[in-house]
Amino acid sequence: MIDAAISRVTGYLKDAVDRYKRDAAYPVPAFRLTVDGHDIAQLISPRLMSLDLTDNRGVEADQLSITLSDHDGLLAIPPKGAVLRLWLGWTDTGLVDKGTYTVDETEHSGAPDVLSIRARSADLRKGLKVKRERSWSSKTLGDILRDIAIGNGLTTTIAAALDSLGIPHLTQANESDANLLSRLGEDFDAMISVKAGCLLCLPAGGGKTASGLDLPHITLTRVEGDQHRYLQAERDSYDGVRAYFYDVNSAKKQEAIAGGGKNLKDLRHTYSDKQSALRAARAEFNRLQRGSATLSYTLAMGRPDLIPELTYTLQGVKAEIDEIIWYGGNVQHTLSADNGYTVNLSLESKLPEDTVDGLAEENQQDYTGIIAYYREEKTGKEKTRTAGDQTKPKRLLWLYANKYTAKRAVDREWKRLQEAKAKAMRPVQDGATS
């Protein structure tokens, strides 16, 4: 019974004629898997219970989990360190290379007997996990990333906007390179990862390549989705972010604030200078803004071409979901006997690129107008819609999907702003009358 169910999903039938007839009728999920260069897909296909691949954003290792039926006891437990390479796709469109993974954990359980194999991306070298002691002074972010890459046998691709950013002083004290990369990514609001032997550093939330070109923009419809979960958090839960630093000429702890107000989020790390502290505070504040709306979206028919860092437009789901651009985080590919091949996307609201630094500085003000940014559908460029006087406009948080949704948002916020001003004026007018 298990064999029959798996065969329907994975598209590997012993009878080539039956397979051809079926594939001609409708597309079927397909995969290819090699172990140390040997193709084993057809051998394990009848035993495959589930295959999960999580493509993580950032320096965290991608993870591959495979569960196989060992009902007849004939499976051999693979050794730790074996190298797996995976391709995923469909019988009508072909396969997409999803990278290489090193087996680091195996488990055999029963009854019924099941073999579970867990592997992590081979790009996260052992050297990245070794704790080190070193420091840099008067260097750029690019200089430090290249030093780390050379020490781990990696090439580098660094966005020009990040490469030349100065770092007065940085200390790596009993800290692994992987942890340091993660910390730098947080401080600079950058996406730093290791893929295919290359250390990548891109602006977070940009949806761009290191050279500045736009990554593919994906449009998804309600028909393509199987499940979704939309969450909008209160953006004003934190008014700003505070980071602490020590002044060179004083032992007194100083503070740098992005945003403002009474309810501030404090960063735990204490920085060596004001520039680094303010940069970290701005980065965290922007992350909080992006996370003010999140969306988990499951595709009923998986797409192997989807990776982290892409941008998305949704259509036909819900007005609040459809009206903004979404920025892609982790991507989970799942192949199973019960559900076929599905993909789950972790998305967050995208900020306009032109206003990221401005958002970090903006606080409650006496606004004179409203400005919203939207993505021009034909060119992919960011443009604006406005209302009121633009001397001191309130910038709307999200990047909107088109000029129509941006205009609706501007009109809605402009109406709220006028109503709030009228309400604030009433006590003054009432007092004057009395």
Secondary structure, DSSP 4 states (H G I P E B T S, - for coil): -HHHHHHHHH---S-HHHHHHHHHHS--EEEEEEETTEE-HHHHGGGEEEEEEEE-SSSSPPEEEEEEE-TTS-PPPPPTTPEEEEEEEETTTEEEEEEEEEEEEEEEETTTTEEEEEEEETTS-GGGGSEEEEEEEEEEHHHHHHHHHHHTT-EEEE-HHHHT-EEEEEEEEEEEHHHHHHHHHHHTTEEEEEETTEEEEEETT--B-TTSPBPPEEEEETTTEEEEEEEE--GGG-SEEEEEEE-TT-SSEEEEEEE-SS-EEEEEEEESSHHHHHHHHHHHHHHHHHTTEEEEEEESS--TT--TT-EEEEESS-HHHHTB-EEEEEEEEEEETTTEEEEEEEEEEPPPGGGHHHHHH--S----EEEEEEE-TTT--EEEEEEE--SSEEEEEEEESSHHHHHHHHHHHHHHHHHHHHHHHHHHHHHHH-
